[in-house]
Amino acid sequence: MNTLLGNITEITTEGSLSLVKIQVQQTVFTSIVIDTPETASYLKTGNTIKLLFKETEVILAKKITGIISLQNKIDCTVDSFEKGALLCKIVLNFETAKITSVITRNAFDQLEIQENDEITAMIKTNEISLSND
């Protein structure tokens, strides 16, 4: 599980859902949660929070151009990788943190991933969970 630490900068609520923006170092992440500031005490602007997301939810792209609906796009470099017959594990440098992605071997080969490559890592807003412990 990937874990990043950040601070809540903005909360927009509609019904029982909240769209939460979290500043992690120099990057803003977005998460949607089934909670509101009225139902969850951790949802307060300025609070420090953990962002959690699975390795299999980290989408990778090289030389991405154009507009894409994914809100969480972060620039990384490839630190290391392990190639298997079916899956590959890629460890990425993101600012001062590490993020891990697991993708298929076919996707890995198509991207021609090498150490130190510049990669855009993307995580869907609904795949980021928040934790205050």
C-alpha positions as CSV (number, residue, x, y, z in Angstrom):
1,M,0.0,0.0,0.0
2,N,1.3,3.4,-0.9
3,T,1.2,6.0,1.9
4,L,1.8,9.8,1.6
5,L,1.4,12.4,4.2
6,G,-0.2,15.7,3.5
7,N,-2.4,18.6,4.7
8,I,-6.1,19.2,3.8
9,T,-6.4,22.4,1.9
10,E,-10.0,22.4,0.7
11,I,-13.2,20.4,1.2
12,T,-16.3,20.6,-1.0
13,T,-19.3,18.7,0.2
14,E,-22.5,17.6,-1.6
15,G,-24.9,15.4,0.3
16,S,-22.9,12.7,2.0
17,L,-19.8,13.0,-0.2
18,S,-16.8,15.3,0.1
19,L,-14.2,16.1,-2.4
20,V,-11.0,16.7,-0.5
21,K,-7.8,18.4,-1.7
22,I,-4.6,17.5,0.1
23,Q,-1.3,19.2,-0.3
24,V,1.6,16.6,-0.4
25,Q,4.9,18.6,-0.6
26,Q,4.4,20.7,-3.7
27,T,1.6,18.6,-5.3
28,V,-2.2,18.7,-4.7
29,F,-4.0,15.4,-4.6
30,T,-7.8,15.0,-4.8
31,S,-9.8,12.3,-3.0
32,I,-13.5,11.7,-2.8
33,V,-14.8,10.2,0.5
34,I,-18.2,9.1,1.8
35,D,-18.0,11.5,4.8
36,T,-18.5,15.1,5.5
37,P,-16.9,17.5,8.0
38,E,-20.1,17.0,10.1
39,T,-19.8,13.2,10.1
40,A,-16.0,12.8,10.3
41,S,-13.8,14.9,12.7
42,Y,-10.7,14.4,10.6
43,L,-12.2,16.4,7.7
44,K,-10.9,19.9,8.6
45,T,-8.9,22.2,6.5
46,G,-5.3,22.3,7.8
47,N,-5.4,18.8,9.3
48,T,-2.5,16.4,8.5
49,I,-3.8,13.3,6.8
50,K,-2.4,10.1,5.2
51,L,-3.3,9.3,1.6
52,L,-3.5,5.5,0.9
53,F,-3.7,3.8,-2.4
54,K,-2.9,0.4,-3.8
55,E,0.0,-0.2,-6.0
56,T,-2.3,-1.7,-8.6
57,E,-4.2,1.6,-8.8
58,V,-1.2,3.6,-10.0
59,I,-1.4,4.1,-13.7
60,L,1.8,5.0,-15.6
61,A,2.4,7.0,-18.7
62,K,5.4,8.3,-20.6
63,K,5.4,11.6,-22.5
64,I,1.7,12.1,-21.9
65,T,0.1,15.1,-23.7
66,G,-3.4,16.4,-23.9
67,I,-6.1,16.7,-21.4
68,I,-7.1,13.6,-19.3
69,S,-9.9,13.4,-16.7
70,L,-7.6,11.9,-14.0
71,Q,-7.0,14.7,-11.4
72,N,-4.1,13.1,-9.6
73,K,-1.2,13.3,-12.1
74,I,2.3,13.4,-10.6
75,D,5.7,13.6,-12.2
76,C,8.1,10.9,-11.1
77,T,11.3,9.2,-12.1
78,V,11.8,5.4,-12.1
79,D,14.0,4.4,-9.2
80,S,13.9,0.6,-9.8
81,F,11.8,-2.2,-11.1
82,E,11.3,-6.0,-10.9
83,K,10.1,-7.8,-14.0
84,G,8.0,-10.9,-13.7
85,A,6.4,-13.1,-16.4
86,L,2.9,-11.5,-15.8
87,L,3.4,-8.4,-13.6
88,C,6.1,-5.8,-13.0
89,K,6.7,-3.8,-9.9
90,I,8.0,-0.2,-10.5
91,V,9.3,2.0,-7.6
92,L,9.1,5.7,-8.4
93,N,10.7,8.7,-6.9
94,F,8.1,11.4,-6.2
95,E,9.6,14.5,-4.7
96,T,11.1,13.0,-1.4
97,A,8.8,10.0,-1.3
98,K,8.6,6.6,-3.1
99,I,5.5,5.3,-4.8
100,T,5.1,1.8,-6.1
101,S,3.1,0.7,-9.1
102,V,2.3,-2.8,-10.3
103,I,1.4,-3.1,-14.0
104,T,1.3,-6.0,-16.4
105,R,4.5,-7.1,-18.1
106,N,2.9,-6.3,-21.5
107,A,2.3,-2.7,-20.4
108,F,5.8,-2.5,-18.9
109,D,7.3,-3.6,-22.2
110,Q,5.1,-1.2,-24.3
111,L,6.3,1.7,-22.1
112,E,9.9,0.5,-22.5
113,I,10.6,1.5,-18.8
114,Q,14.2,2.0,-17.8
115,E,15.7,3.3,-14.6
116,N,15.7,7.2,-14.3
117,D,12.9,7.5,-16.9
118,E,10.5,10.3,-16.4
119,I,7.1,8.9,-15.8
120,T,3.6,10.4,-15.0
121,A,1.9,8.4,-12.3
122,M,-1.9,8.8,-12.1
123,I,-4.4,7.7,-9.4
124,K,-8.1,8.0,-9.8
125,T,-9.8,10.3,-7.2
126,N,-12.0,7.5,-5.9
127,E,-9.0,5.2,-5.4
128,I,-7.3,7.4,-2.8
129,S,-8.4,6.7,0.8
130,L,-7.8,9.0,3.7
131,S,-6.6,8.1,7.2
132,N,-5.9,10.2,10.3
133,D,-4.1,7.6,12.4
